[in-house]
Amino acid sequence: MERAIIVSRCSTNEKRQDVSRQSYDLQNKFSKVYEIVKKLEYYKSGEKNEKEMDEIIQYAVINDIQHILFSEISRIGRRVIETLVFIENCTKHRINVHIDNYNMNSLNEDKSENMMTKIMLQIGASFSEMELKQTYSRLNSGRAKYIANGGKLGRNPDTKLTKVQILEKHKDIIKYLNQSQSVRNIMKLTAKSSGTIQKVKQLIYSN
């Protein structure tokens, strides 16, 4: 049985259970097809995850992985060029990339490049990037209208919390820091941003 890994990604502003759902669905579908060696789950913007993608390829090469499974193409990344570079690097190492919602594989059964899939993935990646740009455009338009109507962005200065209040609010982070968990693991366990975790960490060790 060939070896595979499952990769699930969500942006930090998406719901934590989305990552679990991606992994759960892929595990159920492929556990009898491949030996699922590992499930890699992380929270990061698809525009800034080049490092994670490089680490995934390195892991796959070192551990003799033949297939990398994604639920959809946007889980690889949100920019066309980074997505295509990732798939191209996998192809060089004869690692198949499976995009489940399109039921597409980057390699044929004989490990040759699937040219039809390559074309379709280029189109799919382009739509993914276009969707992201449209979302940003709508958000910026909404912000501009809000400000034009007298609204103010940013945190209300009256809501600034004291050190004690911050630590009380983030007891879950403190618990995992005391367990020597990494920032990345704490992000997964609490669905809180790395900035929040680092702030709590600084407050704990400031004395």
QUIBEL-V694306 format. One record per helix or strand. SS is the DSSP state (H for helix, E for strand). FROM is the first residue (numbers start at 1). TO is the last residue. If there is no record, write none. Layout:
SS&FROM&TO + SS&FROM&TO
//
This chain:
E&3&10 + H&17&30 + E&35&43 + H&50&62 + E&67&70 + H&73&75 + H&80&92 + E&96&99 + H&100&102 + E&104&105 + E&107&107 + E&113&113 + H&115&148 + H&157&159 + H&163&169 + H&171&178 + H&183&190 + H&194&204
//
